[in-house]
């Protein structure tokens, strides 16, 4: 069956939301079973559980779980091409920005060729983006698959908590089953966010938050702290004009995290008196958060950002994907990987030039417009984007998979709260989510009383 080209009205964010809230009609359902087949649920479970084990063991820097993700991509592409869905319409809306990123990826390689390091970086990025759209297509129309995916997240989270939080004891930063402790912290924040949102009991939410926070602490990841700061920042914005203990806790925690992050990117001491004053105030918060690491990190990101941006003068269209780590671009004897800028926006501009940066920002805006207000996806989006200011995370597979799951959770929960096709539902009118079984309760969504005007 051929899918007709959508009109401009059908491409609008509002129309896409209404289509996603309505779901597919019975004659165009994904499978004979309206909630999706068990075997596909098992694949979804394995994909999300496997995100906790992203140790590269295959060519092109791939992991074992990428084989399962590849199967989901193939299934999703075939199903989208035959039946269509809101995810396919979203893909069409995002396609100009993705095409711009593709062009910006290959322009810098014209004089270099297609080395393995460039192909590896390119395959991981576009594979992750393609996985987002195909998995979103499968999840958004099949409630059973969302439950399998959430169960996979829970298993991966438990494995990470057990290994990074308790088995890997000692003074070193915990990695869990990841190759890098920063991945551990990043994964834990996103997984904790999903599980807290899906938990039906407040005591269970508290336990998940406590254990997740402990693993983030053990990982010693500043990027994970940035994620938490992004979530708290969006929660604080949602509570503007409201007072209470919860608001004070949110704003206070966000302020403390922002202060810590700024302290790690401040300038280095310029004289002996300044250095002496710093040594008199020693900070030791445990694993990864101590004075020695603060001193080592202080000023390093600012230096890396300036160092990378200087490359644009010689390479205005970028140095190619992963080029900073593998091309001989610097004079000092440090490893090339040590020159990597810890920021998504700077990395994209240095590796893919201004065109790549425009494509990335355009893609972010398009995805943000598709998310529902006061939903899990916007909290996760804030965590991902803010972390991207301090880390290069846009190529992480678990980022795109978790974001797809968050969007699917929001739309399925919104369907339960309002009739399909209702304008208030489509716009995410801001109504308080029901606390009945199967529907998450958002403590920061504004209440809408009977007969009140929906908030826009």
PyMOL commands that set and color helices and strands:
alter all, ss='L'
color gray80, all
select helices_A, chain A and resi 8-11+13-22+26-28+38-50+59-61+65-83+86-107+116-140+143-167+181-198+202-219+222-238+245-264+272-280+291-297+300-309+311-314+323-326+336-339+344-370+376-387+397-417+423-426
alter helices_A, ss='H'
color red, helices_A
deselect
rebuild
show_as cartoon
